[in-house]
Amino acid sequence: MERIIIHSDMNSCYASVECSLNPELRGKPVAVGGSEEHRHGIILAKSEEAKKYGVKTGEPLWQARRKCPDLIIIEPHFDEYIKYSKLAHDIYARYTDKIEPMGLDEVWCDITGSIRAFGSKEAICEEIRTAFKEELGVTVSIGVSFNKIFAKLGSDIAGKDEVYEIRKENFKEKIWHLPATSIMGVGRSTGETLRRYGVKTIGELAASDPEWLKLLLGVAGEDLWRYANGLDNSRVMPDGYKQPIKSVGHGVTCSADLVNNEEVWKVFLSLAQDVSGQLKKNNLEATGVQIGIRDNQLVTRQFQCGTEFATQSAFEIAKTAMKLFKDGYNWAYNVRALTVRAINLQKEGTPYQLDFLCDSRCHERQKKIDDTVLAIRDRFGSDAIFNCCLMTEDKIPDHNIKHTLPGKFFK
């Protein structure tokens, strides 16, 4: 039996939730934006009315206001968005137990086994659309197809509060003329690489030699060829499934530009405390560290390397991050934001080979110190103990906004 997969995407999720909570905002250009005080001053979401003025997600607030002088900007209420996400999940659960989230506002649902109970895929999609409008006061775009990739593409094509179906017998006519960047997995950088070699549409991607794509893009090239040809057979994971953690990271936009290595070290040390705690909580160790640096010209650079030991240590992670920074950044501009990410994770306690040149005793001593610090924080709170040098740090905001992104397709 051919699978029936739907991808449902809440339209302008954050802005729609704000309008649902405050009906007076309906019909007005509304945007949810970060805190300008803490320099998270970008658009996180916008209403359809704001979109008509050209307001874009990710652009600075001042730029959005220039496009739309009457723009109403609201600070985010993530607790409400999470609540609405859970209520949305309850609606999907009426029809299937195969529900795979993709962030707060998007899910795949496999409704293949639900047709007999509810009549048809059209009936299920209509009931979902109606439930969202009547119960939550928001709308969704729904894509329907025989695999996850085309279902996602269908929801992207569908208009607000609409359903778009891509069938096995007509997908070539419906989507092969679309830009290659329309399909999941082809971001800006990959799209530009493909364009340089004359691959501009999904059809041209499908007609390419998969071996050539693998040489050009690695394993992802083969995946994209399969996606374009409708050969994706990945299953919708059952409700409650949690993807394996592949990295743990934390970042911050500083309240003022960092101007020297000493200030950068303090921020790395502060961020590494959170990363260390998450590693310990999930019984994981890092064998690599990645950093992200955004300067005050809003240009971002990334660097990464392996660690001497598999580690959970905040000090060792911060020290590795600082080495990457010194080796890779030339201080052409002051630094606006930093990110530290623990990568190449493995289970805590996994055996490893020592080498004659490493100081394993120093590593073990540091591990005992960090375990003690984490134990104190777990019992008395994160502010109970911290490095003395952070007592004078005034460029790290007290309340950092954290965003959860879909790890499987994060680029």
matplotlib code that plots the C-alpha trace (Angstrom):
import matplotlib.pyplot as plt

x = [0.0, 1.3, 2.2, 0.2, 2.4, 1.3, 3.5, 1.7, 3.2, 1.6, 1.5, 3.7, 3.7, 5.0, 3.1, -0.1, 0.0, 0.5, -2.6, -4.5, -3.7, -4.5, -7.2, -6.7, -3.5, -5.4, -5.2, -2.2, 1.5, 2.9, 6.4, 8.0, 11.4, 14.3, 15.4, 17.1, 18.4, 20.4, 21.0, 18.9, 17.3, 16.1, 12.8, 11.9, 8.5, 6.1, 2.4, 1.1, 0.4, 4.0, 5.2, 3.4, 5.8, 8.8, 9.6, 11.8, 12.7, 16.3, 16.6, 17.4, 14.4, 15.5, 15.5, 12.0, 10.7, 12.1, 10.1, 7.0, 6.7, 3.5, 5.1, 4.0, 7.0, 6.3, 9.0, 8.7, 6.8, 8.3, 6.3, 3.1, 4.6, 5.5, 2.0, 0.5, 2.9, 1.7, -2.0, -1.2, 0.3, -2.9, -4.8, -2.5, -2.7, -6.4, -5.5, -2.2, 0.5, 3.3, 4.1, 7.6, 8.2, 10.4, 10.8, 7.9, 5.5, 6.0, 5.4, 5.2, 2.3, 1.9, -1.8, -1.6, -3.3, -5.9, -7.8, -10.1, -11.2, -11.6, -12.7, -10.0, -6.8, -8.8, -11.2, -8.3, -6.6, -9.9, -10.5, -7.0, -7.3, -10.7, -9.5, -6.5, -8.7, -11.5, -9.5, -6.2, -7.1, -4.2, -4.0, -1.8, -0.5, -0.6, 1.4, 0.3, 2.5, 3.9, 7.1, 8.3, 10.4, 7.5, 5.1, 7.3, 7.6, 3.8, 3.3, 5.9, 3.9, 0.5, -0.9, -2.1, -4.8, -4.5, -3.6, -1.3, -0.9, 2.1, 1.3, 3.6, 2.1, 2.4, 5.3, 7.5, 5.0, 4.3, 7.8, 10.6, 10.4, 10.9, 14.3, 16.6, 16.7, 13.0, 13.7, 14.7, 18.5, 19.4, 20.3, 21.8, 25.4, 24.5, 22.2, 24.9, 27.3, 24.8, 24.0, 27.7, 27.6, 24.3, 21.9, 19.2, 15.9, 14.7, 14.4, 18.0, 19.0, 17.1, 18.7, 22.3, 24.6, 24.4, 28.1, 29.0, 26.8, 28.5, 31.9, 30.6, 28.6, 29.6, 27.0, 24.4, 24.7, 23.3, 20.5, 19.5, 19.4, 17.0, 14.9, 14.5, 13.5, 10.9, 12.9, 13.0, 11.7, 12.6, 9.8, 7.9, 9.2, 6.7, 5.3, 7.8, 10.9, 13.9, 16.7, 20.2, 22.1, 24.8, 26.1, 25.5, 26.0, 25.2, 25.6, 25.1, 24.8, 26.8, 25.3, 28.4, 31.1, 34.0, 37.3, 40.1, 41.0, 40.4, 36.8, 36.3, 37.8, 35.3, 32.4, 33.7, 34.1, 30.5, 29.1, 31.1, 29.5, 26.1, 27.6, 29.4, 26.1, 24.2, 26.9, 26.8, 23.0, 23.0, 26.0, 28.0, 31.6, 32.9, 35.9, 35.7, 34.8, 33.3, 33.0, 31.0, 32.1, 29.9, 31.6, 30.0, 29.6, 27.3, 29.7, 29.9, 32.9, 33.1, 36.2, 36.5, 39.0, 39.4, 40.1, 43.1, 40.7, 37.1, 35.7, 32.8, 35.0, 33.9, 37.5, 38.8, 36.0, 36.6, 40.4, 40.0, 37.5, 39.9, 42.7, 40.5, 39.6, 43.3, 44.3, 41.5, 40.4, 42.4, 40.5, 39.7, 36.4, 35.2, 33.1, 29.3, 28.3, 30.0, 28.9, 30.5, 29.5, 30.6, 30.8, 31.7, 30.0, 30.4, 28.9, 30.5, 33.2, 34.0, 37.5, 40.2, 43.9, 46.3, 49.4, 52.9, 52.8, 49.5, 49.1, 46.3, 46.7, 46.0, 42.9, 41.6, 42.3, 40.3, 37.5, 37.2, 37.0, 34.4, 32.3, 32.3, 31.3, 28.4, 27.3, 27.2, 25.3, 22.7, 22.1, 22.2, 21.6, 23.7, 24.9, 26.1, 29.6, 31.4, 34.9, 36.1, 36.9, 33.2, 32.4, 33.4, 32.0, 29.3, 28.9, 27.1, 23.3, 21.6, 18.8, 19.8, 17.2, 17.6, 16.1, 15.5, 16.2, 15.6, 19.0, 18.5, 18.4, 20.4, 22.8]
y = [0.0, 3.4, 5.6, 8.8, 11.4, 14.8, 17.8, 20.4, 23.9, 26.5, 29.7, 32.5, 30.5, 33.0, 36.0, 33.9, 32.9, 36.5, 37.5, 34.6, 35.7, 39.4, 39.5, 43.3, 42.5, 40.7, 42.3, 44.5, 44.2, 42.3, 40.9, 39.0, 40.3, 39.8, 42.1, 45.3, 45.9, 42.7, 43.1, 40.2, 42.8, 40.7, 39.6, 36.1, 35.8, 38.1, 38.2, 38.0, 41.7, 42.5, 40.1, 42.3, 45.1, 42.9, 42.3, 39.2, 36.7, 37.3, 41.0, 43.7, 45.5, 48.9, 47.6, 46.1, 49.4, 51.2, 49.0, 49.2, 52.2, 50.9, 47.6, 46.3, 44.5, 42.2, 40.4, 36.6, 34.6, 31.1, 29.5, 30.3, 29.0, 25.7, 25.5, 25.9, 23.4, 20.8, 21.6, 21.2, 17.8, 16.8, 17.6, 15.4, 12.6, 12.2, 10.7, 8.9, 7.9, 8.5, 12.1, 13.4, 17.1, 19.4, 22.3, 23.8, 24.6, 21.8, 18.0, 15.0, 12.6, 9.2, 8.7, 5.6, 3.5, 6.1, 6.3, 3.4, 5.1, 8.6, 8.1, 9.7, 11.8, 14.8, 14.4, 14.2, 17.3, 19.2, 18.2, 19.2, 22.7, 23.3, 22.2, 24.6, 27.5, 26.8, 25.5, 27.4, 30.4, 29.8, 28.4, 25.7, 24.8, 21.1, 19.1, 15.6, 13.1, 9.5, 10.5, 13.0, 15.2, 15.8, 16.3, 19.1, 20.6, 20.5, 22.5, 25.1, 25.4, 25.5, 28.9, 29.9, 27.6, 25.4, 21.8, 20.8, 17.3, 15.8, 12.4, 9.7, 9.8, 13.6, 14.8, 15.4, 17.8, 19.5, 20.1, 19.4, 22.9, 24.5, 25.8, 23.2, 25.3, 24.4, 20.9, 20.1, 19.8, 22.4, 25.5, 28.7, 27.4, 24.0, 25.8, 28.1, 25.2, 23.4, 26.5, 27.0, 23.5, 24.3, 22.5, 25.0, 23.1, 20.0, 18.2, 19.0, 17.7, 14.5, 14.0, 14.5, 11.6, 10.5, 9.6, 13.0, 14.6, 12.5, 13.7, 17.3, 17.3, 14.1, 11.6, 14.5, 14.6, 11.0, 11.9, 15.0, 12.9, 10.4, 13.2, 14.8, 11.5, 10.7, 7.9, 9.0, 6.2, 7.5, 6.7, 9.0, 8.3, 7.2, 9.7, 10.4, 9.3, 11.4, 11.7, 10.9, 14.0, 14.8, 18.1, 20.3, 24.1, 27.4, 30.9, 34.5, 37.9, 40.2, 43.4, 45.2, 44.3, 42.3, 44.1, 41.8, 38.1, 38.5, 39.4, 36.6, 34.1, 35.1, 34.6, 31.2, 30.2, 31.2, 29.4, 26.3, 25.9, 25.4, 23.0, 21.0, 20.7, 19.4, 16.8, 15.6, 15.5, 13.3, 11.1, 12.3, 13.4, 15.6, 14.7, 17.9, 21.6, 24.0, 27.8, 30.4, 34.0, 36.9, 40.2, 43.7, 43.6, 40.6, 38.3, 34.8, 32.4, 28.8, 26.8, 23.4, 20.9, 17.7, 17.6, 15.9, 13.8, 12.9, 15.5, 17.1, 19.7, 23.3, 24.5, 22.1, 23.0, 26.8, 26.3, 24.5, 27.2, 29.9, 28.2, 28.0, 31.7, 32.8, 30.7, 31.7, 35.2, 38.3, 41.0, 43.0, 43.8, 43.6, 40.6, 40.8, 37.1, 33.8, 30.2, 27.1, 23.7, 20.2, 17.9, 14.3, 13.1, 9.6, 7.9, 8.9, 6.4, 5.1, 3.7, 5.6, 5.2, 7.3, 8.7, 9.2, 13.0, 13.7, 14.6, 12.2, 13.0, 16.7, 15.7, 13.5, 16.2, 18.7, 16.2, 15.8, 19.6, 20.0, 17.1, 18.8, 22.2, 20.5, 18.7, 22.0, 23.7, 20.9, 21.2, 24.9, 26.5, 27.6, 30.8, 29.0, 28.7, 30.1, 31.3, 34.4, 36.2, 36.2, 38.4, 41.4, 40.4, 42.9, 42.0, 38.7, 39.3, 38.0, 36.4, 34.7, 33.7, 30.0, 28.6, 24.9, 23.9, 20.7, 18.9, 16.5, 19.2, 22.0, 23.6]
z = [0.0, -0.9, 2.1, 2.8, 4.5, 5.5, 6.5, 8.5, 9.1, 11.3, 9.3, 10.8, 14.0, 16.6, 15.1, 14.7, 18.3, 19.4, 17.3, 18.8, 22.3, 21.4, 18.8, 18.4, 16.5, 13.8, 10.3, 11.4, 10.4, 13.4, 14.0, 16.8, 17.5, 19.9, 22.6, 21.3, 24.8, 24.6, 20.9, 19.8, 17.5, 14.6, 13.2, 14.4, 12.8, 10.9, 10.0, 6.5, 6.6, 7.5, 4.8, 2.2, 3.1, 2.5, 6.1, 6.3, 9.1, 10.3, 9.3, 11.9, 13.5, 12.3, 8.7, 9.1, 10.6, 7.6, 5.3, 7.4, 9.7, 11.3, 12.2, 15.6, 17.2, 20.1, 22.3, 22.1, 24.6, 24.1, 26.9, 24.9, 21.7, 23.4, 24.9, 21.4, 20.0, 22.6, 21.8, 18.1, 18.9, 20.6, 17.4, 15.2, 17.8, 17.0, 13.7, 14.1, 16.6, 13.9, 14.5, 13.9, 14.9, 12.9, 15.4, 17.3, 14.4, 11.8, 11.9, 9.6, 10.2, 8.6, 8.1, 5.9, 8.6, 9.5, 6.2, 7.0, 10.2, 8.9, 5.3, 3.2, 3.3, 2.2, 5.1, 7.6, 6.2, 6.3, 9.9, 10.9, 9.2, 10.9, 14.3, 14.2, 13.3, 15.7, 18.7, 18.5, 16.3, 13.9, 10.4, 8.8, 5.4, 4.7, 2.1, 1.2, -0.6, -0.7, 1.1, 3.7, 1.3, -1.1, 1.8, 3.1, -0.4, -0.7, 2.5, 1.3, -2.0, -0.3, 0.6, 4.0, 5.3, 2.1, 1.2, -1.7, -2.8, -4.8, -6.2, -7.5, -10.9, -11.4, -9.3, -12.3, -13.9, -10.6, -9.1, -11.5, -12.9, -9.5, -8.3, -6.8, -3.6, -3.2, -2.1, 1.5, 2.0, -0.7, 1.2, -0.1, -0.2, -1.8, -4.2, -5.3, -5.8, -8.0, -10.0, -10.8, -12.5, -14.4, -12.0, -11.4, -11.1, -9.3, -12.6, -13.5, -10.1, -10.7, -14.1, -12.8, -12.3, -8.6, -8.5, -9.7, -7.1, -4.4, -5.6, -5.6, -2.3, -0.5, 0.8, 0.8, -3.0, -3.3, -0.9, -2.9, -6.1, -4.4, -3.0, -6.5, -8.0, -5.4, -3.9, -0.3, 1.9, 5.3, 7.8, 10.0, 13.5, 16.2, 18.7, 21.5, 19.5, 20.3, 17.8, 19.1, 20.2, 17.7, 19.2, 22.2, 21.9, 23.4, 22.0, 23.0, 21.4, 23.7, 25.1, 23.8, 21.3, 22.6, 21.9, 23.0, 23.8, 27.5, 26.9, 24.5, 27.0, 29.6, 27.2, 26.1, 29.7, 30.5, 27.5, 28.2, 31.6, 30.0, 27.4, 30.1, 32.1, 29.1, 28.3, 31.9, 31.9, 28.8, 29.8, 26.7, 26.1, 23.3, 21.2, 19.2, 19.6, 17.1, 17.6, 15.7, 15.6, 14.4, 14.1, 14.2, 10.4, 10.9, 9.1, 10.7, 10.7, 12.0, 13.1, 14.7, 15.8, 17.9, 21.6, 23.3, 25.4, 25.3, 27.7, 29.6, 31.2, 30.8, 31.2, 28.6, 26.1, 26.7, 26.4, 23.0, 21.9, 22.8, 20.8, 17.8, 18.1, 18.4, 15.5, 13.2, 14.0, 13.0, 14.8, 11.7, 13.5, 17.0, 18.0, 18.4, 19.1, 20.0, 20.0, 21.4, 20.3, 21.6, 18.6, 17.7, 20.8, 22.4, 25.5, 28.8, 29.8, 26.3, 26.4, 24.5, 23.7, 25.7, 24.1, 25.6, 25.1, 26.8, 30.5, 31.6, 35.3, 34.7, 32.7, 35.4, 38.0, 36.0, 35.5, 39.3, 39.7, 37.0, 38.5, 41.8, 40.3, 38.4, 41.6, 43.5, 40.7, 40.5, 44.2, 44.8, 41.4, 38.4, 40.2, 43.3, 42.0, 39.0, 37.9, 39.7, 36.4, 35.5, 38.5, 36.5, 33.1, 32.1, 28.4, 28.8, 29.0, 32.1, 30.1, 26.9, 24.3, 23.3, 20.1, 19.5, 15.9, 14.0, 14.4, 11.5, 8.9, 10.7, 8.4]

ax = plt.figure().add_subplot(projection="3d")
ax.plot(x, y, z, "-o")
ax.set_aspect("equal")
plt.show()
